[in-house]
Amino acid sequence: MRQTRLTQAIGAGVVLAVTSLAMSHGAAATAPPPVTSGVDSATLGARSAGDRLFAYLGNGGYDVESYDVAYDYVADRSLMNSHVRIKAVARQDLSELSLDSAGQRIKVVKINGVRARYEKQNEKLVIEPRSPLPKDKPFTVEIDFVADRTAAPPSPATPGQQRSISGWWDHGSDGFALLGQPDRAHLFFPMNDHPGDKARVTFRITTPEDMTAVANGTLVSRTSHGDRSTWVYATRDPIPTHVVQAAVGQFKEFRGTGPHGLPLRSFVTRESAVSAAPQVDLAAQHLTWVEEQIGSPFPYETYGVLGVDEYGAALETATMSTYSADPGLSPREVPTMIHELVHQYFGDAVSPETWDDMWISEGHATFYTFVYQDERKAVPMRDSMERAYEYDMENRSLSGPPGRLVNAADVLGATNAPGALMLYGLRQQLGPEVFRSIERTFVERYRHKNATTQDYIDVVNEISGRDFTRYIDEWIYGSKTPPMPS
């Protein structure tokens, strides 16, 4: 993600300050009493993924395999009748489980087709199945709920701060788009909202006939019924929840073909389509350049850009990066397009295991943006790195090192500069070919999985035949900024 302040400070930035979200409304629901027979050893699932920075995110006891989300969008109404079907596998004998959920009115919860008792507790939806769920067995959770696109309560990470623009459901003149990074995606539907639990995602969005729905993945079907249409999109591969995207608007569609025959589909609001077209058409060229740099084909089955009105940031929503249509898709924002495209590899396809590993995502996106600017003779690499170094020197004592940040609010901003600097120094020491081999190996080994800082260190040491553990540790965990790479 991109942030103006950091862009000014180090030449390419990423984030918008973490902001608002609060406790969802919704009271405990009545249901038939739970059945006591079943797995005798069943225990409660953890109500946290155990993340150091975002302790309130995620849940334990199960792994999600897929989400199937349905929205019924009606123009000029902020409430949408919605449904989510979650397929998961129990990792322990579960007598109770929880999901992250905020801003929704829960109506009905079923587990394996049977109504279950549930209760809203702050940002958790706590569910008690009528029979315990056995370890290693699949199960489904179905939830009927009402999504409220005006809900924008404050984030526990930054209480008191409020999102600007139009909230986490970013609104233009008509329709909506999602902006959930880092900790607000569970405002959109109940989920296990932690990057450590990636899942395939399907969106089924019903809109007025004259509007278009867009979402992650590829279009599976469009069905018309009277003056309404239902659009179904699905991802082939698992993605982390903080980069889900579903949007409704008056869009112009752009189609093309990328390297290796990759289908390209982009959507831009009609008012901005003409001015944005030259930048949209750069997608194939950008893909070719990034593939050559990393040495690995694009990790998803499709790519494109989404340009919406008044979007509050640039975000690496999986398979289709999202921008503000105007001025986000303009010539001066081309480096940001590279930044978000690199995130499709580092961050989306290879996702951080915890938020302490976020430098893997932001550091790589920033580093390759600097390389692109240098090759295009826009900004010399040395100038970009010197600005990044000054930024880290000024901020590390306040924010902490990128792998041990003091505040969760800095996770999208304070991880860019030091991550890029570490990679810059690594490439200088090893040369571009060995560095590219490291990057390719890392991406292909952890594609559609999660990776830690130690995982990256292990790949570096393996491919280089040298021990770079101390060097990387100093950049990622050191209390002081290491010497500037020479």
C-alpha positions in Angstrom: 0.0 0.0 0.0 1.1 3.6 -0.7 1.3 6.6 1.6 2.0 10.2 0.6 4.2 11.1 3.6 6.5 8.2 3.0 6.6 8.8 -0.7 7.9 12.2 -0.1 10.4 10.9 2.5 11.9 7.9 0.6 10.7 8.2 -3.0 8.1 5.4 -3.0 5.8 4.7 -0.1 3.1 2.6 1.0 0.3 3.1 3.4 -2.3 5.1 4.7 -2.5 5.5 8.5 -4.1 2.6 10.2 -7.5 3.7 11.3 -10.9 3.1 12.3 -13.0 0.2 13.3 -15.0 -0.6 16.3 -17.1 -3.2 18.0 -19.8 -4.5 15.7 -23.4 -4.3 16.7 -25.3 -7.6 17.2 -26.7 -9.4 20.2 -26.5 -13.0 21.3 -28.9 -15.1 19.4 -31.1 -17.9 20.6 -30.8 -21.4 19.1 -31.5 -24.9 20.2 -29.3 -25.9 23.1 -26.0 -27.5 22.2 -25.9 -31.3 22.2 -23.4 -32.5 24.8 -22.6 -35.8 23.2 -19.7 -36.0 20.8 -15.9 -35.6 21.1 -15.1 -35.9 24.8 -11.7 -34.0 24.4 -13.2 -31.0 22.6 -11.9 -27.6 23.7 -12.4 -24.0 22.9 -10.7 -22.5 19.9 -8.3 -19.7 20.6 -9.7 -16.2 20.0 -6.4 -14.9 18.6 -3.8 -16.0 16.1 -1.2 -15.0 18.7 0.2 -12.2 16.6 2.5 -9.9 18.5 1.4 -6.7 16.8 -2.3 -7.4 16.2 -3.2 -9.7 19.2 -6.9 -9.2 18.6 -6.8 -10.6 15.0 -7.2 -14.2 14.0 -8.6 -17.3 15.6 -7.2 -20.7 16.5 -8.4 -24.3 16.2 -9.1 -24.5 12.5 -7.8 -23.5 9.0 -10.1 -21.9 6.5 -10.0 -23.4 3.0 -12.4 -21.0 1.3 -14.9 -18.2 1.6 -18.0 -17.8 -0.6 -19.5 -14.4 -0.1 -22.8 -13.0 -1.5 -23.8 -9.3 -1.5 -27.1 -7.9 -2.6 -26.3 -4.3 -3.6 -29.1 -1.8 -4.0 -28.3 1.7 -5.1 -28.7 4.5 -2.5 -28.9 1.9 0.4 -26.0 1.4 2.7 -27.3 -2.0 4.0 -26.8 -5.1 2.0 -28.3 -8.5 2.7 -25.3 -10.8 2.7 -24.2 -14.4 3.2 -20.9 -16.2 3.7 -20.2 -19.9 3.5 -16.9 -20.9 5.0 -15.2 -24.2 4.4 -12.6 -25.1 7.1 -10.7 -28.0 8.7 -10.6 -28.4 12.4 -7.1 -28.6 13.9 -8.3 -29.7 17.3 -11.5 -31.2 18.7 -13.6 -28.0 18.8 -16.4 -27.3 21.2 -16.4 -23.6 20.3 -14.8 -21.4 17.6 -14.7 -17.8 16.8 -14.4 -15.5 13.7 -13.4 -11.9 13.4 -16.5 -9.8 12.7 -17.3 -6.1 13.0 -19.9 -3.8 11.6 -22.4 -6.5 10.7 -25.8 -7.6 12.0 -25.7 -11.3 12.3 -29.0 -13.1 11.6 -28.4 -16.8 11.4 -25.4 -19.1 11.9 -25.2 -22.7 10.9 -22.5 -25.3 11.2 -22.7 -28.3 8.9 -26.3 -27.2 8.1 -27.4 -27.1 11.7 -28.3 -23.8 13.5 -25.7 -22.9 16.1 -25.7 -20.7 19.1 -23.6 -17.5 18.7 -22.7 -14.4 20.5 -20.9 -11.1 19.5 -18.1 -10.2 21.8 -16.4 -7.0 20.7 -14.9 -7.9 17.3 -15.4 -11.6 17.7 -18.3 -13.8 16.6 -18.2 -16.7 19.0 -20.0 -19.8 17.8 -21.0 -23.0 19.7 -21.8 -25.9 17.4 -24.5 -28.3 18.6 -22.0 -31.1 18.4 -18.2 -30.8 18.9 -16.2 -30.7 15.7 -13.6 -33.5 15.4 -10.0 -32.8 14.7 -8.8 -33.0 11.1 -12.3 -33.2 9.7 -13.8 -30.6 7.4 -16.8 -28.5 8.4 -18.8 -25.6 7.0 -20.0 -22.4 8.6 -22.9 -20.5 7.0 -23.8 -17.0 8.1 -26.7 -14.8 7.0 -25.8 -11.2 7.9 -26.5 -7.6 7.0 -23.4 -5.7 5.8 -23.4 -2.0 6.7 -21.3 0.1 4.4 -21.5 3.1 6.7 -19.9 1.2 9.6 -16.5 2.7 10.3 -15.7 2.2 14.0 -12.1 2.9 15.2 -9.4 0.3 15.0 -8.1 -1.1 18.3 -4.6 -0.4 16.8 -5.2 3.3 16.6 -8.2 4.3 18.8 -9.3 7.8 18.3 -8.2 8.1 14.7 -10.8 8.2 12.0 -10.4 7.3 8.4 -10.7 10.1 5.9 -12.4 9.8 2.5 -15.4 7.6 3.1 -14.5 4.8 5.4 -13.3 1.3 4.9 -16.1 0.7 2.4 -14.7 3.4 0.0 -17.5 5.1 -1.8 -17.4 7.0 -5.0 -20.3 8.8 -6.6 -22.0 5.4 -6.8 -21.1 1.9 -5.6 -18.3 0.8 -3.3 -14.8 -0.8 -3.1 -13.0 -2.4 -0.2 -10.0 -1.1 1.7 -9.3 -3.5 4.6 -5.5 -3.5 5.1 -4.2 -4.2 7.7 -6.8 -5.1 10.2 -10.2 -4.0 8.9 -11.1 -6.7 6.4 -13.5 -8.4 8.8 -15.7 -5.4 8.5 -16.7 -6.8 5.1 -17.7 -10.3 6.2 -17.0 -12.7 9.1 -13.5 -14.3 8.6 -10.3 -15.5 10.2 -8.6 -12.1 9.5 -4.9 -12.9 9.7 -2.5 -13.4 6.8 -1.4 -16.7 8.4 -4.7 -18.3 7.3 -5.0 -17.8 3.5 -8.0 -19.1 1.6 -9.6 -19.1 -1.8 -12.4 -16.5 -2.2 -15.6 -16.4 -4.2 -17.8 -13.3 -4.5 -21.4 -13.4 -5.7 -22.6 -9.8 -6.1 -26.0 -8.8 -7.3 -26.3 -5.3 -8.7 -28.7 -3.2 -10.8 -28.5 -4.2 -14.5 -26.7 -1.0 -15.5 -23.9 -1.5 -12.9 -20.8 -3.7 -12.9 -19.4 -5.8 -10.1 -15.7 -6.7 -9.9 -13.8 -8.9 -7.5 -10.6 -10.9 -7.0 -9.9 -13.7 -9.4 -11.7 -14.4 -12.7 -15.3 -13.9 -13.8 -17.1 -17.3 -13.5 -20.6 -16.2 -14.6 -23.0 -13.3 -15.0 -26.7 -14.1 -14.7 -29.4 -11.5 -15.5 -32.8 -11.7 -13.8 -35.1 -8.8 -14.6 -33.4 -5.5 -13.9 -30.7 -7.2 -11.7 -27.5 -9.1 -12.5 -25.5 -11.5 -10.3 -21.7 -11.5 -11.0 -19.6 -14.4 -9.7 -15.8 -14.1 -9.3 -13.5 -16.7 -7.8 -9.8 -17.0 -7.1 -7.9 -20.0 -8.2 -5.3 -19.7 -5.4 -5.6 -18.8 -1.7 -5.1 -15.1 -0.8 -4.8 -13.3 2.6 -7.9 -11.6 3.9 -6.4 -8.1 4.0 -6.2 -8.0 0.2 -9.7 -9.1 -0.7 -11.5 -6.8 -3.1 -15.1 -6.5 -4.3 -16.4 -3.4 -6.0 -19.6 -2.1 -7.6 -19.7 0.9 -10.0 -20.1 2.3 -13.4 -16.9 0.9 -14.9 -15.3 0.7 -18.3 -13.6 -2.6 -18.9 -10.1 -2.9 -20.5 -8.9 -6.3 -21.8 -5.5 -7.4 -22.9 -2.9 -10.1 -22.9 0.2 -10.2 -20.7 3.4 -12.4 -20.9 2.8 -16.1 -21.5 -0.8 -15.3 -22.6 -1.8 -14.1 -19.2 -5.4 -12.7 -19.4 -5.5 -9.0 -18.4 -8.8 -7.4 -17.2 -8.9 -3.9 -15.8 -11.8 -1.7 -14.7 -11.9 2.1 -14.3 -14.8 4.4 -13.5 -16.2 5.7 -16.8 -15.5 9.4 -15.9 -11.7 8.6 -15.6 -11.4 5.9 -18.3 -10.0 8.0 -21.1 -7.4 9.7 -19.0 -6.4 6.4 -17.3 -6.2 4.3 -20.4 -2.5 5.0 -21.2 -1.5 3.8 -17.7 -3.9 0.8 -17.8 -2.2 -0.2 -21.1 1.2 -0.4 -19.3 0.2 -3.5 -17.3 1.6 -6.0 -19.8 4.9 -4.1 -20.0 5.1 -3.8 -16.2 4.4 -7.6 -15.8 7.2 -8.4 -18.3 9.7 -6.1 -16.4 8.8 -7.5 -13.0 9.0 -11.1 -14.2 12.5 -10.5 -15.5 13.6 -8.9 -12.3 12.3 -11.6 -10.0 12.9 -14.5 -12.5 9.5 -16.1 -11.9 6.2 -15.9 -13.8 3.3 -13.9 -12.4 1.8 -16.1 -9.6 -1.9 -15.7 -10.4 -4.2 -16.7 -13.2 -5.0 -13.1 -14.2 -4.0 -9.5 -13.5 -5.4 -6.0 -14.0 -6.0 -2.7 -12.3 -9.1 -1.3 -10.7 -9.6 2.5 -10.7 -12.4 3.8 -8.5 -13.5 7.2 -7.4 -12.0 8.7 -4.3 -10.1 5.6 -3.2 -8.1 6.4 -0.1 -4.9 4.6 -1.1 -3.2 2.3 -3.5 -3.6 -1.3 -2.5 -2.3 -4.6 -3.7 -5.7 -6.4 -3.8 -4.9 -9.8 -5.1 -5.0 -10.4 -8.9 -6.1 -6.7 -9.4 -4.4 -3.8 -7.7 -6.7 -0.9 -6.7 -6.1 2.8 -7.1 -8.0 6.1 -7.0 -9.0 6.5 -10.7 -8.0 10.2 -10.6 -5.2 11.1 -9.9 -4.1 7.6 -9.0 -3.9 6.3 -12.6 -1.8 9.1 -14.0 1.7 9.2 -15.5 3.3 10.4 -12.3 1.9 7.4 -10.4 3.5 4.7 -12.6 6.1 3.9 -9.9 3.2 3.1 -7.5 1.8 0.7 -10.1 5.1 -1.1 -10.0 5.0 -1.1 -6.3 1.6 -2.7 -6.1 2.4 -5.2 -8.9 5.5 -6.4 -6.9 3.2 -6.9 -3.9 1.3 -9.5 -5.9 4.5 -11.6 -5.5 5.7 -10.4 -2.1 2.7 -10.0 0.2 -0.1 -11.7 -1.7 1.3 -14.9 -3.3 4.1 -15.1 -0.7 2.4 -13.8 2.4 4.0 -12.9 5.8 3.5 -15.5 8.4 2.9 -12.7 11.0 2.7 -8.9 10.8 6.3 -8.9 12.2 7.3 -10.3 8.8 5.7 -7.5 6.8 9.0 -6.1 5.6 9.1 -9.0 3.2 6.1 -7.4 1.5 6.8 -3.7 1.8 10.6 -3.9 1.6 10.5 -5.8 -1.7 7.8 -3.6 -3.3 9.8 -0.5 -2.4 13.1 -1.9 -3.5 11.9 -2.9 -7.0 10.2 0.5 -7.4 13.6 2.1 -6.8 15.2 -0.2 -9.4 12.5 0.7 -11.9 12.9 4.4 -11.3 16.7 4.0 -11.7 16.4 2.0 -15.0 14.0 4.6 -16.4 16.4 7.4 -15.4 13.7 9.0 -13.3 15.4 8.8 -9.9 19.0 7.4 -9.4 19.1 4.4 -7.2 21.6 6.0 -4.9 19.4 9.0 -4.3 16.4 6.8 -3.5 18.5 4.7 -1.0 19.9 7.8 0.6 16.4 9.1 1.3 15.4 5.8 2.6 18.4 5.7 4.9 17.6 9.2 6.2 14.0 8.1 6.9 15.1 5.0 8.8 17.7 6.9 10.8 15.0 9.4 11.9 12.3 6.9 12.6 13.8 3.6 13.9 14.3 5.0 17.4 10.6 5.9 17.6 8.9 3.1 15.6 11.4 0.3 16.4 13.0 -2.1 13.9 10.8 -3.4 11.1 10.6 -6.9 12.6 9.8 -5.6 16.1 7.8 -2.5 15.7 6.6 -0.7 18.8 3.1 0.2 17.4 0.9 -1.8 15.0 0.0 1.5 13.3 3.5 1.6 11.7 3.4 -1.8 10.1 2.7 -0.4 6.6 5.0 2.6 6.8 8.1 1.8 8.9 8.8 -1.5 7.1 9.5 -0.1 3.6 12.8 1.8 4.0 14.8 -0.7 6.1 13.5 -3.7 4.1 14.6 -2.0 0.8 18.0 -1.0 2.2 18.7 -4.5 3.4 17.9 -5.9 -0.1 20.0 -3.2 -1.8 23.0 -4.1 0.3 22.4 -7.8 -0.3 22.4 -7.4 -4.0 25.5 -5.3 -3.9 27.4 -8.0 -2.0 26.2 -10.9 -4.1 25.7 -9.4 -7.5 22.5 -9.2 -9.5 22.5 -12.8 -10.8 22.9 -14.5 -7.4 20.4 -12.1 -5.9 17.8 -12.9 -8.7 18.3 -16.6 -8.0 17.6 -16.0 -4.3 14.4 -14.0 -5.1 13.2 -16.6 -7.6 13.9 -19.5 -5.2 12.1 -17.7 -2.3 9.0 -16.9 -4.4 8.7 -20.3 -5.9 9.3 -22.2 -2.6 6.7 -20.2 -0.7 4.2 -19.3 -3.5 0.6 -19.4 -2.2 2.0 -20.1 1.3 3.3 -18.0 4.2 6.9 -17.2 4.9 8.9 -15.8 7.9 12.0 -13.7 8.1 13.9 -16.8 9.0 12.6 -18.5 5.8 14.1 -15.7 3.8 17.4 -15.9 5.7 17.6 -19.7 5.0 17.1 -19.2 1.3 19.8 -16.4 1.1 22.3 -18.6 3.0 21.4 -21.7 0.9 21.7 -20.0 -2.5 24.7 -17.8 -1.7 26.7 -20.4 0.1 27.4 -17.8 2.8 26.0 -16.9 6.1 24.1 -13.6 6.0 22.1 -14.2 9.2 23.8 -11.4 11.2 23.5 -9.0 8.3 19.8 -9.5 7.8 19.1 -9.6 11.5 20.7 -6.2 12.1 18.5 -4.6 9.4 15.3 -6.3 10.5 15.7 -6.6 14.3 18.5 -4.1 15.2 17.7 -1.2 17.5 19.9 1.1 15.4 20.1 1.6 11.7 23.1 -0.4 10.3 25.7 1.4 8.2 24.6 2.6 4.8 25.3 -0.1 2.1 28.3 1.2 0.1 
